[in-house]
Amino acid sequence: MAREKTLVLLKPGTLQRGLVGEIISIFERKGLHLCGLKMMQLTDELLSEHYAHLSDKPFFQRVKDSMMAAPVVAMCWEGVDAIEVVRTLAGPTNGRAAAPGTIRGTYAVSFQENIVHASDGPETAAAELRRFFREGEILEWRSCADAFTYANDEG
């Protein structure tokens, strides 16, 4: 069991629908530790890098346009197995297929407009955190609640 950091982006639809606080509270209530938080307007250049793996898909520009429609909220969450925990909370990419109780299952009915982006692995999380946060924007601190969140041998 390792403490990890992972990126979560609250997509433009999250802001437009007034769900930012509600979604953040889901991660907080789970026991994840917030280490970085900022609102930003994404650029075509940044999104071309972020979604480079989709560059040959016919929907590539549509995805970038959607992510530039309004600001996003970029967050760094930390915890034991944080990447898996965040992805489980988010649910599958397609909101229509996501289980009730997950973020996408509760708030999304779209494949694209699905509320959150979550890193899918340790290497991706590290690269995405560097992409969205500058040095000094992710803070190292410990919560006094850790003793009540994890067993003493869990991290």
ChimeraX attribute file (.defattr): number of C-alpha atoms within 10 A of each C-alpha:
attribute: neighborCount
match mode: 1-to-1
recipient: residues
	/A:1	9
	/A:2	10
	/A:3	12
	/A:4	17
	/A:5	26
	/A:6	29
	/A:7	29
	/A:8	25
	/A:9	20
	/A:10	24
	/A:11	24
	/A:12	23
	/A:13	21
	/A:14	24
	/A:15	16
	/A:16	13
	/A:17	10
	/A:18	10
	/A:19	14
	/A:20	18
	/A:21	10
	/A:22	12
	/A:23	17
	/A:24	15
	/A:25	12
	/A:26	16
	/A:27	18
	/A:28	13
	/A:29	9
	/A:30	12
	/A:31	20
	/A:32	22
	/A:33	21
	/A:34	21
	/A:35	17
	/A:36	19
	/A:37	18
	/A:38	13
	/A:39	12
	/A:40	13
	/A:41	12
	/A:42	18
	/A:43	12
	/A:44	13
	/A:45	9
	/A:46	13
	/A:47	18
	/A:48	16
	/A:49	13
	/A:50	16
	/A:51	13
	/A:52	12
	/A:53	10
	/A:54	14
	/A:55	13
	/A:56	8
	/A:57	9
	/A:58	9
	/A:59	12
	/A:60	16
	/A:61	16
	/A:62	11
	/A:63	16
	/A:64	19
	/A:65	15
	/A:66	14
	/A:67	22
	/A:68	18
	/A:69	14
	/A:70	16
	/A:71	18
	/A:72	24
	/A:73	19
	/A:74	21
	/A:75	24
	/A:76	25
	/A:77	23
	/A:78	22
	/A:79	23
	/A:80	18
	/A:81	17
	/A:82	23
	/A:83	24
	/A:84	17
	/A:85	17
	/A:86	25
	/A:87	21
	/A:88	13
	/A:89	18
	/A:90	27
	/A:91	22
	/A:92	18
	/A:93	21
	/A:94	16
	/A:95	24
	/A:96	17
	/A:97	15
	/A:98	21
	/A:99	15
	/A:100	13
	/A:101	12
	/A:102	18
	/A:103	25
	/A:104	26
	/A:105	22
	/A:106	15
	/A:107	20
	/A:108	22
	/A:109	16
	/A:110	15
	/A:111	15
	/A:112	17
	/A:113	20
	/A:114	26
	/A:115	26
	/A:116	24
	/A:117	16
	/A:118	23
	/A:119	22
	/A:120	14
	/A:121	13
	/A:122	16
	/A:123	10
	/A:124	15
	/A:125	20
	/A:126	15
	/A:127	14
	/A:128	19
	/A:129	22
	/A:130	13
	/A:131	14
	/A:132	18
	/A:133	17
	/A:134	9
	/A:135	8
	/A:136	8
	/A:137	14
	/A:138	18
	/A:139	12
	/A:140	10
	/A:141	9
	/A:142	10
	/A:143	10
	/A:144	8
	/A:145	10
	/A:146	15
	/A:147	11
	/A:148	10
	/A:149	15
	/A:150	13
	/A:151	9
	/A:152	9
	/A:153	6
	/A:154	12
	/A:155	14
